[in-house]
Amino acid sequence: MRAVSEADERAIIDRYARHVSPTFVRLLGVLGFGRVFVRAEGVHLYDSRGRRYLDALAGFGSANLGHHPPALFEAIRAQLDAKEPGILHAGPSQSAARLGEALARATGSKLEVSLLALSGAEAVDTAMKLARAATGRRGFVSCEGGYHGLDLGVLSVMGNKRIRGPFEPLLEHCARVPFGDDAALERALAKHEPAALILEPVMGEGGAVLPPKGYLERARQLCDRHGTLLVFDEVQTGMGRTGTLFAFEREGVTPDVLVVGKALGGGVVPVSAALTTRALYERAFGSMDRFDVHGSTYAGYALGSAVACAMLESCANPSLLENVCAQGRALVDGLSSRVGQHPMVRSVRGAGLMVAVELGSPREGLWQRMMAPIVDNVAEKVLGQWLCVKLLEAGVVAQPATQRWNVLKLTPPLTIDRSHVRELVDSVGAILDEYPDPVRVLRDAGLRVGEQLTRGGAFR
């Protein structure tokens, strides 16, 4: 691949800083973390200087089939050749109808009505509107550390105060409980009588946290007891990410509303949906004077629907799901063996190819225990991000969980093979070998920040 000239690279950075996100470009410059990625193919990214990177982020779990998968582009070409109306609200759209049928079939047909949307946040917001309209209740219960998008409505169920804070007051009657805490959940449902409980079957941005055994089933039972709808947000966990098409299949618990997004569009087009039962749809939107109280112009657009149908077919392929399970186990086992005994590694965990390495202060020794609260506070802000800086320099793109910066979250394309797993394990292991304690992390990160300040916060 021919590299982009330095002048063209600088122009891209300057335009982005001027017209899109000045703060983001400045932030990348604090640690010299910047790269301009100009090409993507399969499981790899390529920057403007021709360097190749293993992508362990995959568009925050959007590019489940890797970058530019042939099946999706065949679907795009076929859709464009068909010259079907791209947006149509004057009659039934054949592409939207195919997608709705495919989603119902993929979830076992109980969730047979799809409210189509574009982003995950929009689909969660749709689920919240549906719950209010169907139950006549106002409130919601969600989990501390949960992540459901950044739109104004869904921020009300955001589990992170830092992100909610600038926009409060938000919706009233919203409560948050610790993920996996049955007693806290029952108290919240009984006290608040919410319209819906909104859960991620596996918490994504909260740090790839798996639910305790039986928790989802108990949540189902508690919701039924208290007349609360159960909403599963599978924007990150759906489309094969955890080794089944949807994560709720792992425990056999079916929600009242299922939210899907991100990988539904394959990292190519924006498309999402909130799936529900016909009975709930009828209660919420079934009357003639309510049929149009929810919707959006691009909901169910033809191109996005065609891509989503192709994604559903590809992600339900047994061989792909087998690969997710096999490579996910290999990644967790490999990391556990390579870094599991590292003094700063608290745990290695995962579900399919959503894998986490949780970092923190060493717990051995009196001094370490005394300093643990201070070090953990620093680790929360520095450790995971510094590890990702070093991974980038080693040719791996990754990020910490956005709600827990001391957790390295690995969500590579589902098409990775054993050689990519070994590369990830070796890269993480080699970097942690350099840092047996947090002091060295703070030293090196501090030196880098100092160097960057003297360079005026240079992008890279």
Helices and strands as residue ranges (DSSP letters): H 6-19, H 22-30, E 37-41, E 44-47, E 52-55, H 58-61, H 70-82, H 94-106, E 113-117, H 120-135, E 140-143, G 154-157, H 161-164, G 165-167, E 174-177, H 182-192, E 196-199, H 215-226, E 229-233, G 247-250, E 257-260, G 262-265, E 272-276, H 278-285, H 302-315, H 318-339, E 345-351, E 354-359, H 366-381, H 383-393, E 396-397, E 399-401, E 404-410, H 418-434, H 438-454
